[in-house]
Amino acid sequence: MSQGIPHNPAVDEFVLRELDSVPHLEALLLLWNSRPKQWAVEEMGAALYVNDGAARDILQNLTRRNLASRAEDDTYAYLSASPEHNTLVSALDTEYRRNLIRITRIIHSKASTGVREFADAFRFKKDRE
């Protein structure tokens, strides 16, 4: 963490709850910083240095989490859910610029989606016994 700059616990919780990877974070911030621009999948893929399939998966994930919206022409944009949500995404943008390593470590510290799904399945099985 940068000396003398306190971090925002709400940002940390948001990262843990909503963002599965650094490309998800960077896609969200690209959408945020370019609003109201609509992004094509190919354009986002090029910006994130991922293939179109990965870019589509990321954008669809952000859409499912109500962080992005998809238009009929298959373009995506930042979804402004509320003023509070916008304040949080703005704080995330600032925090990521100031503490890139800390924010990416939060993301990398999370278990993978597959591991979480496996653990949840075991938990449900154990609860039924």
KETORKE-486337 format. One record per residue (C-alpha): x, y, z; residue in three letters. Coordinates in steps of 0.25 Angstrom, whole numbers, padded with zeros to 4 digits, always signed. Example, Ala and Ser with C-alpha at 12.3 -4.5 7.8 and 13.67 -1.06 7.14 Angstrom:
<nodes>
+0049-0018+0031ALA
+0055-0004+0029SER
</nodes>
This chain:
<nodes>
+0000+0000+0000MET
+0005+0014-0003SER
+0010+0021+0009GLN
+0000+0030+0016GLY
-0012+0027+0007ILE
-0022+0019+0014PRO
-0030+0008+0006HIS
-0045+0008+0005ASN
-0050-0005+0011PRO
-0063-0004+0002ALA
-0054-0005-0010VAL
-0047-0017-0005ASP
-0061-0024-0002GLU
-0066-0020-0016PHE
-0053-0026-0022VAL
-0055-0039-0014LEU
-0070-0040-0017ARG
-0071-0036-0032GLU
-0058-0037-0040LEU
-0052-0051-0043ASP
-0039-0047-0050SER
-0031-0035-0054VAL
-0036-0035-0068PRO
-0050-0033-0061HIS
-0045-0022-0053LEU
-0039-0015-0065GLU
-0051-0017-0074ALA
-0060-0011-0064LEU
-0050+0001-0062LEU
-0049+0003-0078LEU
-0065+0003-0078LEU
-0065+0013-0066TRP
-0054+0022-0072ASN
-0060+0023-0086SER
-0075+0024-0082ARG
-0084+0025-0090PRO
-0076+0019-0101LYS
-0081+0005-0106GLN
-0070-0006-0107TRP
-0070-0017-0117ALA
-0065-0030-0113VAL
-0053-0030-0122GLU
-0050-0016-0118GLU
-0050-0020-0103MET
-0042-0032-0106GLY
-0031-0024-0113ALA
-0031-0014-0101ALA
-0029-0025-0091LEU
-0020-0034-0100TYR
-0029-0046-0100VAL
-0036-0053-0111ASN
-0051-0050-0114ASP
-0056-0062-0107GLY
-0050-0058-0094ALA
-0054-0043-0096ALA
-0068-0048-0098ARG
-0068-0056-0086ASP
-0063-0045-0078ILE
-0073-0035-0083LEU
-0084-0045-0081GLN
-0080-0047-0067ASN
-0080-0032-0064LEU
-0094-0032-0070THR
-0099-0043-0061ARG
-0093-0035-0049ARG
-0101-0023-0053ASN
-0087-0015-0056LEU
-0089-0014-0071ALA
-0101-0014-0081SER
-0102-0021-0094ARG
-0108-0014-0106ALA
-0116-0021-0117GLU
-0104-0018-0126ASP
-0095-0027-0117ASP
-0088-0015-0111THR
-0085-0013-0096TYR
-0085-0001-0087ALA
-0083+0003-0073TYR
-0097+0001-0065LEU
-0099+0012-0056SER
-0107+0005-0045ALA
-0108+0016-0035SER
-0100+0029-0030PRO
-0094+0020-0019GLU
-0090+0010-0029HIS
-0083+0020-0037ASN
-0076+0026-0025THR
-0071+0012-0022LEU
-0066+0009-0036VAL
-0059+0023-0036SER
-0052+0019-0023ALA
-0048+0006-0029LEU
-0042+0013-0041ASP
-0034+0023-0032THR
-0030+0011-0023GLU
-0025+0003-0034TYR
-0017+0014-0040ARG
-0010+0017-0026ARG
-0009+0002-0021ASN
-0009-0007-0033LEU
-0001-0018-0027ILE
-0010-0018-0014ARG
-0023-0019-0023ILE
-0018-0030-0032THR
-0013-0038-0020ARG
-0027-0037-0014ILE
-0032-0043-0027ILE
-0021-0054-0028HIS
-0024-0058-0013SER
-0038-0062-0017LYS
-0040-0077-0020ALA
-0043-0080-0034SER
-0058-0081-0039THR
-0056-0096-0041GLY
-0050-0098-0027VAL
-0062-0089-0021ARG
-0072-0097-0028GLU
-0066-0110-0023PHE
-0066-0105-0009ALA
-0080-0101-0010ASP
-0084-0115-0015ALA
-0077-0121-0004PHE
-0084-0112+0006ARG
-0098-0115+0001PHE
-0095-0130+0001LYS
-0090-0129+0016LYS
-0102-0121+0020ASP
-0112-0132+0014ARG
-0105-0143+0023GLU
</nodes>
